[in-house]
């Protein structure tokens, strides 16, 4: 096996050195099909090897806690990816030789193999081995036409083709099986990158997926014709807003004896001078702009530190805009005050028109409600906000947008 795989590797290496730009289009398409087919056939070999190594308990013999952990180190995979390989290898080995053969022949992809194996298991349980064999033939044929997502949808009604007499009764069983698989495969992985960002990888069950979409879809819409964020960036910002809302409710369980919160440490001179960055309690750094924005609506806890950074004295925390003052702000602005924004008050921060670090007061006359997006926008754009003579906020656009700089107001929250 090793010798044959080495020969195949040499052939692939030679192909990789080919100048693709010089190839005719027909040859390129044929090469794509061949490369894809070889990739699936190699996947079948890989899964067979993983299954055998797992059965021999090679991982534990070599000091790993599981085959998935061993694969992570050996192949430099993520744990979820390694675990999916181990699970699929077991599924194809124990009860689905037909699926394994179809993958080895290059007729289906790895993702299709997973869908077909799951569907065959359901059919076997509901209608027996003969119906399962028929379903395998149908699904492999469909795999030549449909991607894994459509194949899974079609598979939910496979009994209509192979066992119509029990199809309706088995549909509910198939749905239950799908729910169990979704529960089994659910996971959320948070990986900290070297630059302080976080990579989020997740597979959500149906209910959680519905909840997430219900929460972030309304917040993912473009904020206006000038919103240049990509869809992925809008979803990212929507998830952040959902987290901010959850923290604001005060209903999260305590963490380490304190309410769930974001803790930022910065120097007094840096904050008042609006030039200093800050540090999260996780050790990650924040930009000066981010610190200023968070300070607009935060609890401030003064601390005196010695030269080694040890706390010598702690003052009392002072929340800037809360209680009756925030309620009065909500009654006045009724939501994000930026022109054209329809975000409700619960999605909004209290922004100091004249920054408190520069002597601005904590008062209704020096505050305005802004959603997260427009709060950030105001902090690093040429827009300006002020209170008009009637006590309501108005926004002055930059000169490049409106040479006359006519003040604008939000009309969405006006009382009728």
Protein Blocks (a to p, Z undefined) as FASTA:
>chain_A
ZZmmmmmmmmmmmmmmpcfklpcfklmmmmmmmmmmmmmmmmmmmmmmmmmmmmnommmm
nopabfklmmmmmnopafklmmmmmmmmmmmmmmmmmlmmmmmnopacfklmmmmmmmmm
mmmmmnojklmmmmmmmmmmmmmmbcfklmmmmmmmmmmmmommlmmmmmmmmmmmmmmm
mmmmgccdddddfkopacddddddfklmmmmmmmmmmmmpcfbjklcbdfklmmmmmmmm
mmmmmmmnopacceehiacdddddddfklmmnopaccddfkopacdfklmmmmmmmccdd
dddddfkopafbdcddddfbgcjllmmmmmmnopafbghiacdfklpccddfbafknopa
cdfklgccddfklmmmmmmccbdcdddfkopacddddfklmmnlpacddfklpcZZ
